[in-house]
Amino acid sequence: MDTNEYNKKFYSNIFGREADRYYKIQERKIKIVLSFLENREKSRILDIGCADGFISSVIAKETGAKVYGIDISKTSISKAIKKGIEAKVVNVDKEKFPFKDNSFDAIFCGDVLEHVYDTESVLRGINRILKKEGYVIISVPNIASWYNRGFLFLGFMPTWVESSLRTYTGNPFIKEGVGHIHAFTKRSLNDLLEINGFRVERSKGSPVLADGSRKKWEEKIWNAVDSTFARKTTLASTIIIKARKVREMNKNEERLKI
């Protein structure tokens, strides 16, 4: 099974019966993303990896913008459309973004880059379809989070990155992988954005909240500790960055698919 097939199945499932769980653990991240958005009349926003359209619909409500969505999962897209999102199935690893140059005021790319083979192709595609002075908000899991530093010190595999798509190995505390093929730190994402025509304006860390599957006292401790470390972006579970488009990519820099 290749990564694209894995992602289709994984995200069709997680935004099916497990959607409520996902949004519970990502609640703090969603609030931070909303705080990064700019309210502009008649603006157009694209949600890359829109899933079932929940976050897209919240963005539309909060900003008054026209929100569009793309996702690899047909099941998720059908749900997004029912929420009123103008959404379509797009595999960003294999297809060019189906939009004209300079057509969006803002783009949200939430927990997507870690799943694609050519991250720079995606970033350059984002650059192409963003208007001049438009901005992108990106969230990625942090391989340098406080607990991953501990795992590596002990010789365990860090979470958020795997050695295999089929079987998770290397860490007795983690039962399964999540299909990530790239890993990020705050610095690595900043550097990629600057190389690809953006200027980083804001960054913030977010915790991954407990999902209600453990004892209440355990979850309270986890939420308190992870939220404390999240105050330092470089140690947080999730990194969220807002970056402004400051230059167009010239044709010699562009790659196939963007």
DARA-V972352 format. One record per residue. N is the residue number from 0. PHI is phi in radians with two decimals (* if undefined). OMEGA is omega in whole degrees, 0 to 359 (NA if undefined). D_CENTER is the distance of its C-alpha to the mean C-alpha in Angstrom with 1 decimal. Layout:
N|PHI|OMEGA|D_CENTER  N|PHI|OMEGA|D_CENTER
//
This chain:
0|*|178|22.6  1|-1.47|185|20.2  2|-1.08|180|16.4  3|-1.09|178|16.0  4|-1.15|178|18.4  5|-1.05|182|16.8  6|-1.10|178|13.4  7|-1.03|181|15.5  8|-1.21|183|17.5  9|-1.10|184|14.9  10|-1.37|172|12.8  11|-1.14|180|16.1  12|-1.35|187|17.2  13|-1.14|177|14.5  14|-1.78|170|14.5  15|-1.87|182|18.2  16|-1.25|182|20.2  17|-1.81|184|17.5  18|-1.05|182|15.5  19|-1.05|179|17.3  20|-1.12|181|16.6  21|-1.06|183|12.8  22|-1.22|176|13.0  23|-1.17|183|15.7  24|-1.28|181|13.9  25|-1.80|185|10.9  26|-0.99|182|13.5  27|-1.15|179|13.7  28|-1.08|181|10.0  29|-1.07|179|10.6  30|-1.12|179|13.9  31|-1.15|178|12.7  32|-1.00|180|10.5  33|-1.08|180|13.7  34|-1.22|179|15.8  35|-1.46|184|14.3  36|-1.29|177|15.1  37|-1.88|179|18.6  38|-1.44|178|21.0  39|-2.21|179|22.7  40|-1.13|177|25.1  41|1.00|178|24.6  42|-1.40|179|21.2  43|-2.07|182|18.9  44|-2.18|177|15.1  45|-1.90|175|12.8  46|-1.85|179|9.8  47|-1.48|187|8.2  48|1.38|188|7.5  49|-1.24|180|9.6  50|0.96|184|11.0  51|-1.46|175|14.2  52|1.52|182|13.9  53|-1.10|181|14.1  54|-1.15|178|11.6  55|-0.99|182|12.9  56|-1.20|177|16.4  57|-1.17|177|15.9  58|-1.05|179|14.8  59|-1.06|181|17.8  60|-1.17|185|20.1  61|-1.29|186|19.2  62|-1.86|186|19.5  63|1.33|182|21.9  64|-1.42|170|20.0  65|-1.49|185|20.0  66|-1.90|177|16.5  67|-1.96|181|15.8  68|-2.46|171|13.3  69|-2.35|180|12.8  70|-2.79|181|11.8  71|-1.37|186|13.5  72|-1.68|177|15.2  73|-1.11|179|18.5  74|-1.07|180|18.9  75|-1.14|181|15.7  76|-1.09|179|16.7  77|-1.10|178|20.1  78|-1.26|179|19.0  79|-1.12|179|16.9  80|-1.08|178|20.1  81|-1.14|177|22.2  82|-1.51|177|20.3  83|1.60|179|21.4  84|-1.53|175|18.3  85|-1.40|190|19.4  86|-2.19|179|17.1  87|-2.57|179|17.7  88|-1.38|177|16.9  89|-2.49|174|15.6  90|-1.71|187|14.8  91|-1.19|176|13.1  92|-1.38|186|14.6  93|-2.16|187|18.0  94|-2.12|172|18.3  95|-1.26|176|18.5  96|-1.02|186|16.6  97|-1.44|181|19.5  98|-2.41|180|19.9  99|-1.25|175|22.5  100|-1.03|174|22.2  101|0.92|186|21.6  102|-1.92|181|20.8  103|-2.22|176|18.0  104|-1.41|181|18.2  105|-2.66|178|14.5  106|-2.40|172|11.1  107|-1.93|180|7.9  108|-2.20|188|4.9  109|-1.72|176|2.2  110|0.94|181|1.9  111|-2.04|189|4.3  112|-0.99|181|6.4  113|-1.22|182|7.8  114|-1.77|186|9.2  115|-1.81|181|11.0  116|-1.23|187|14.4  117|-1.90|184|14.7  118|-1.11|182|11.9  119|-1.23|175|14.5  120|-1.10|178|15.5  121|-1.16|180|12.2  122|-1.10|179|12.4  123|-1.29|173|16.1  124|-1.16|176|15.5  125|-1.07|178|13.4  126|-1.02|182|16.4  127|-1.09|186|18.9  128|-1.57|175|17.9  129|-1.40|174|17.4  130|-1.23|175|20.7  131|-1.01|183|22.5  132|1.22|173|21.2  133|-1.24|183|18.1  134|-2.39|177|14.9  135|-2.17|173|11.1  136|-2.00|184|8.7  137|-2.16|172|5.7  138|-2.13|178|4.2  139|-2.49|172|5.1  140|-1.22|185|8.0  141|-1.79|180|11.3  142|-1.22|179|14.0  143|-1.75|178|16.5  144|-1.07|185|16.1  145|-1.00|182|19.6  146|-1.36|177|20.1  147|-1.15|175|18.9  148|-1.10|177|21.6  149|-1.18|178|24.0  150|-1.03|181|23.2  151|-1.12|178|23.7  152|-1.07|180|26.9  153|-1.48|180|28.2  154|1.52|179|27.4  155|-1.59|174|24.8  156|-1.20|177|21.6  157|-1.24|176|18.6  158|-1.33|181|16.0  159|1.41|175|12.5  160|-2.60|186|14.4  161|-2.23|177|17.3  162|-1.56|183|20.6  163|-2.67|175|20.8  164|-1.36|187|19.2  165|-1.52|186|22.3  166|-2.35|177|23.3  167|-1.51|181|21.6  168|-2.37|169|24.0  169|1.75|179|24.6  170|-2.62|184|23.8  171|-1.20|182|26.1  172|-1.59|182|23.9  173|-2.08|188|21.0  174|-1.58|183|22.0  175|-2.67|179|19.4  176|-1.53|182|16.5  177|-2.26|173|13.1  178|1.37|179|13.2  179|-1.46|180|11.4  180|-2.06|174|13.4  181|-2.33|179|12.2  182|-2.14|184|12.1  183|-2.36|164|11.4  184|-2.06|177|13.5  185|-1.03|182|13.6  186|-1.16|183|16.3  187|-1.13|179|15.0  188|-1.23|176|11.9  189|-0.98|182|14.6  190|-1.08|180|17.0  191|-1.07|180|14.9  192|-1.14|181|14.3  193|-1.16|178|18.0  194|-1.10|187|19.2  195|-1.83|168|17.5  196|1.61|182|19.0  197|-2.12|172|17.1  198|-2.06|181|18.3  199|-1.21|181|16.2  200|-1.88|182|17.4  201|-2.50|173|15.7  202|-2.56|181|13.8  203|-2.70|177|13.6  204|-1.69|179|13.1  205|-2.34|175|12.3  206|-1.39|168|14.0  207|-1.83|188|13.2  208|-1.32|177|16.2  209|-1.11|188|18.8  210|-1.77|179|18.8  211|1.55|183|22.5  212|-1.63|181|23.6  213|-2.02|179|25.6  214|-1.10|186|28.5  215|-1.05|182|28.1  216|-1.18|177|29.3  217|-1.15|182|26.9  218|-1.21|177|23.9  219|-1.11|178|25.4  220|-1.13|180|25.8  221|-1.02|182|22.3  222|-1.06|180|20.7  223|-1.17|182|23.2  224|-1.20|182|22.7  225|-1.14|178|18.9  226|-1.18|178|19.0  227|-1.14|179|21.7  228|-1.16|181|19.9  229|-1.13|178|16.7  230|-1.13|175|19.2  231|-1.81|187|19.0  232|-0.94|183|15.6  233|-1.19|181|16.6  234|-1.91|187|17.4  235|-1.26|175|14.6  236|-1.16|183|12.6  237|-2.21|177|9.3  238|-1.84|178|9.3  239|-2.15|184|8.5  240|-2.27|173|10.2  241|-1.92|183|12.1  242|-2.34|182|14.0  243|-1.70|174|16.9  244|-1.23|183|18.1  245|-2.07|176|21.5  246|-2.73|175|22.8  247|-1.37|173|22.8  248|-1.42|179|22.4  249|-1.34|187|25.9  250|-1.09|179|26.8  251|-1.23|180|27.7  252|-1.54|184|24.2  253|-1.26|180|22.5  254|-2.13|178|21.8  255|-0.99|175|22.3  256|1.60|183|19.9  257|-1.57|NA|18.6
//
